[in-house]
Amino acid sequence: MFLSLLNRKEKLKFLDLAIYMIDIDGEPNAVEKRLLQLMLAELGSIAGEYSFEKTLTVEETIDFFTCTNQVVKNIVFLNLVKITMTDDLYNTSEHLFLEAIQDKFFIDMEKRRELMSIIYAERDLRERARRAIEA
């Protein structure tokens, strides 16, 4: 969501974080793989450049984003939240990783709730659309 607004380097670095987030709880499931493919499609031309290997240190990637503007940080955080909410399983590692990023990106609890509500609203809309189509 809004990943197309990132510049080339930000897109590549976001993919590093996305791969890390998806792998944090073990092998990616089918839903996580599908979401990654949708994100790659949104990222456009850089998808062909990406090697699909996690960086050696995720901290360097997080630090890269700490030097970007708040809009970029919010977009990255929003999409990481989306990844954690794709499978309906709660994972402590994902939660702790998101909290660490939230702190480093200076995202307060109000902004976090706002961004999470966007993801919930999107999920609800997709579910209502699916039900309407199937009825």
Number of C-alpha atoms within 10 A of each C-alpha: 14 14 20 14 14 16 12 14 11 19 21 20 21 25 24 22 22 21 20 18 22 20 15 15 14 8 10 15 12 10 12 20 14 13 15 18 13 12 20 18 14 16 22 13 11 14 17 8 8 14 10 11 10 15 14 9 9 14 11 12 18 19 13 14 19 16 11 12 10 14 11 21 21 19 19 26 22 21 21 22 21 20 21 19 18 14 13 7 8 11 13 11 12 21 14 11 14 17 14 13 21 18 11 14 22 14 17 10 11 9 13 16 12 12 18 18 13 14 20 14 11 13 15 12 12 12 12 12 12 11 10 9 8 7 6
